[in-house]
Amino acid sequence: MHELKVHKWGIQKLKDIAGLTSDEELAKKLGISLSALKRIKYGGNASPHFIAGVIVNFGQMPEIYYTEEVSQLQAA
């Protein structure tokens, strides 16, 4: 099983592309809460809402993601 994560620099890259300066602005643009954005920024899984927001607003999937292998024991 794999989890989709965002590189540590990924959130900054999105802000740079969009010409935004704050996490609050990016969360609003993506249609997610600031707390959800911060969870993703600090190592949480990229949620479907986050991924959809990126695709809708950026037209493609920027190279900001990586997958992390999760053992079946952790997933259970």
Backbone torsions as a table, in degrees:
resi	resn	phi	psi	omega
1	MET	NA	140.0	-179.9
2	HIS	-118.9	146.3	173.2
3	GLU	-112.1	137.7	179.3
4	LEU	-89.9	121.5	-178.9
5	LYS	-117.9	164.4	176.5
6	VAL	-110.1	131.8	176.2
7	HIS	-55.8	152.6	-179.0
8	LYS	-55.6	-33.3	-179.5
9	TRP	-88.1	-3.6	-174.2
10	GLY	-63.3	-42.0	-179.3
11	ILE	-65.5	-42.0	177.8
12	GLN	-63.0	-39.0	179.0
13	LYS	-61.6	-42.9	177.6
14	LEU	-62.1	-43.5	178.6
15	LYS	-62.4	-41.2	179.0
16	ASP	-62.4	-46.2	-180.0
17	ILE	-60.3	-41.8	-175.9
18	ALA	-85.1	-7.2	-177.9
19	GLY	71.8	31.0	-179.2
20	LEU	-102.9	157.2	-178.4
21	THR	-114.0	-15.7	-175.8
22	SER	-129.4	157.9	175.5
23	ASP	-63.4	-35.9	179.8
24	GLU	-59.8	-44.2	178.9
25	GLU	-63.2	-42.0	-179.2
26	LEU	-66.4	-43.9	179.0
27	ALA	-58.5	-44.3	179.1
28	LYS	-62.3	-44.0	179.7
29	LYS	-61.7	-38.6	-178.1
30	LEU	-82.4	-12.1	-179.8
31	GLY	75.7	30.1	177.4
32	ILE	-125.6	166.2	179.4
33	SER	-75.9	157.1	177.2
34	LEU	-62.6	-38.4	179.7
35	SER	-65.1	-37.3	176.9
36	ALA	-65.2	-41.8	178.6
37	LEU	-62.7	-42.8	-179.6
38	LYS	-66.2	-36.2	176.2
39	ARG	-59.9	-45.5	-179.8
40	ILE	-66.1	-43.3	-178.5
41	LYS	-59.6	-36.6	-175.5
42	TYR	-103.2	32.1	169.1
43	GLY	107.8	-2.7	177.7
44	GLY	-74.9	169.3	178.0
45	ASN	-68.9	147.3	173.6
46	ALA	-73.2	116.2	-177.5
47	SER	-75.5	158.3	175.8
48	PRO	-57.2	-36.6	179.0
49	HIS	-65.4	-39.8	177.3
50	PHE	-63.1	-48.9	-178.6
51	ILE	-61.1	-44.7	178.4
52	ALA	-62.0	-41.8	178.4
53	GLY	-61.7	-39.5	178.3
54	VAL	-65.2	-46.4	-178.7
55	ILE	-63.0	-45.8	-178.4
56	VAL	-64.2	-42.7	-173.7
57	ASN	-87.7	-22.9	-176.1
58	PHE	-114.9	-3.9	174.1
59	GLY	75.3	-9.0	178.8
60	GLN	-162.5	178.2	178.5
61	MET	-95.2	101.2	175.7
62	PRO	-58.6	153.8	-178.0
63	GLU	-76.5	69.3	-178.5
64	ILE	-117.4	-1.3	-172.9
65	TYR	-105.0	156.7	168.4
66	TYR	-147.7	160.6	178.3
67	THR	-107.2	149.4	179.2
68	GLU	-122.9	127.5	179.1
69	GLU	-70.8	132.7	178.9
70	VAL	-122.0	127.7	179.9
71	SER	-69.6	154.6	179.4
72	GLN	-62.6	-29.5	178.4
73	LEU	-65.9	-40.9	178.5
74	GLN	-67.9	-36.6	-175.7
75	ALA	-73.3	-24.4	-176.3
76	ALA	-77.2	NA	NA
